[in-house]
């Protein structure tokens, strides 16, 4: 089964879903489409090549929601309610958390400073993932637009991403402020790479890749819950435990 990311509101729910998939002998894929695209694979290759110089990252993904005006007009869109586990962290932040987890692994500490709306949901916020020798700073929001690029730092050099969620272009900046294009390609259909990879994993019974993807999903869901817990962000699902 293929589920939208994040697949659940709590890590307890994810454990139930994981167990059920195992018992039914079916695949459980979380649809983090962007990590399967060729451009993200290029980022992984750059990070691996320069890993000894890796010194942190900043990911930004802020996009004014098409439903925010409705919210301001007194309506109650699902994405801005605790009942449906909405908000910036779970709707957009999940992309950037996937970035960090796939590229750098599981963080040692997670903290989230949220800007709350009257509905009790986070309209925007800043997230810090602490690793042993560097931090990853994340800026997310659904109540405003940002055109800030995202960056991965390698000491004097920096890899520039045009976006922390929907990545379309990469540049490399050196210590002399020379900026050069990093050759890569972008899928015409953002779902193509993901669908092809899921089909390949199933057809080839590639349990190694499947286990890796499932491990990413477990970590991402745990990081999201740790983040919102640190901010005091409570979903209705928490009260149903």
N, C-alpha and C positions, 0 to 999 in steps of 0.2 A: 504494500500500500504506500502511496505517495501522499504526504501531508504537507500543508503549508507550514512555513517556519514562523515562530517557534511552534512546534506541534502541540504543546500543552501550556497551561498557565503555571503549573507547579512541577517540581522535579518528582514529586510523588506520582502525579498523573503520568509523567513520562515513563517512570518505572513500570507502571501498570500497562501502558501501551507497548513498551519493549517486551515485557513478559508475555503479553497476549500474542504478539507477532511470533515470538519464539515457539509458543505452544501450538499455534496454528501452522507453523512452518511456512511463514510468508515473510517476504522482505518488508522492512520498514525504512522508507527513505524520507528524510526531511528535505524539502525542496529549496535548498540554498543554491539557487541556480547560478549565481555569479561566480562561485568558487570552481565551477566546471568549465568556465569559458576560457578560450585560448589566452586572453589578455591576463587573466588571473594566474594561469599556469606560468606565464612569462614573469609575473611578479614573484612567484615562488622560486623560479630559477635564479632571479637576481638576488633575492634574499639568501638563498643557499650559497651562491657564489661569494657573497660578501658577509657571510654570517659572523666571521671573526671580528668585523668592525661594527656590527649591529649595535645601535645605541638608543633605540626607541622609535616611536611613531606617533603621528597625530592623524586621526581619521575624522572627517567631517561629513555629515549627511543630514542636511536640513532642507526640508521641502514643505512649502505651504500646502496644507491638505485641502483637497477639493471639497472636504466635508466641514472645514473649519467655519466657513461663513454660516452654514446651517446651524452649527453649534452656537455661534454667537447670536443667531436669531432665535434662540430658545428651543431649537429642536434637540434631539438626543441621538446623534449618530453613534452607531456601535463602536467606532474607532475611538470615540471620546468618552467611553463609559467603563467603569470598573466591572460591570456585569459581564462585558465581553472581553475583559482583559486587554483593553486598548491602550493608547498612549504612544508617545514617541519611542520609548525604550523597546517595546515589544514589536512595534510596527516598522521602525526604521533602524533602531539601534541594533537589532538582530543581525543586520548585514555587516555592520562594523565589528561586532563581537565575533562573527564568523571570520572576518578578515584576520583579527588578532589570534584567534585560536588555531586556525589553519597555518598561519605563518609563524607563530611564535610559541604555540602550545598553551597549556593551562596556566593562567596567572596565579600568583601566590596570594594576592589580596585584591578585593574589588570594592570600589566605593562609587556612589552615584549622588550627585547633587541635582535634584529635580526642581523644575519650575512648575508648580501645580496649578491646575485649573479648578474652578469651583466644583466641577464634577468629581474631583478627587483623583483625576488622572494627570499624568505628566504631559504638558504641552511641549516641553523642551528640557534640555538638561546637559550636564557634562559628566562624563564617566572616566574614571581612572583605573586601569588595570596595572597592578604592580608585579613586575617580574624580578628575578634575583638581581639583575644588574641594569635594568632600565624600566621605564614606564611607557605605557601606551595611553595617550589622552584621546578621548572621543567626545565629539560635540554633535548633538542630535536635536532635531526639532520638527514639529508639525505645524507650528503657528507662525513661521517666518521662513523666508528663503535665504540661503547662503550660497555664495559662489566661491567659497574658500576651497583651495585645493587640499588634498590630503598628502601626507609626507611620511616616508620611512627613512630614518637617519642612519648613516654609516660613518660616523665621525665627521670628517670634512665634506663628505659627499652626501647627496640626498636624492632619493627616488621620489618623483612627483607624480601623484595620481590626480586626475581631474575631479575625482569624486570618490567618497568612501564606500558608496553603495553600488551605483550604476557606473562602473569604470569604463571609460571609452578611450583614454589616451594616457601615455606614460612619457615622462621626460627624466633625464639624468642631469643633475646640477653638480658641478665640481667646485672646488675651493676658490677658483678664479671667477666664479659666477658665470661660467660657460654652461649653457643649457642646450642639451642635444636630445633629439627625439629617440626614444627606445622603440625600435621596429617591432611591431606585433600586429595582430589582427583581431577584429571584433566580430562576433557572430551576428549575422543579419537578423536572425530570430533568437532572442535571448534565451529561449527554452530549448533550442536545438542541442546544445552541448550537454545539458543536463539530461535530456531524454535519451540521447545516444549513450551516455555513460551508464545510466540506470539499466538500459536494455542490455548493454554489454556485460555488466556485472551479473545480471540474471541469466543470460544465455550461456556465459562461460562459467557460471557458478564461482565467481571470483570472490571467495569468502574473505580474502585478505583486504581487498579494497572495501568490501561491504562493512567489515568490522571497523575499519578506519573511519568511514563515513558515519557509522553509528556512534563511534567514540566522540567524534567532533560534535554530533548532535547532543550527546549527554553533557559534554562540557559546556557547550553554549547555553543549554537550558539551565544548567546549574549557575553559570555566571550571571545570567539574566535575573534569576531569583535572588542571588546574593546582592546584586546591584539594587534591585527595587527594595529589598529588605533594609539595606543600608540607608535608603532615602525615606523609608516609612511609607512606601507605596503599597497599598493593600488592595487586592482584587477580591471580588465576591467569592471566587474559587477558594481562597484561603480559608474563608469561614465555613466552607462546605467539607473541610477535611474531617 
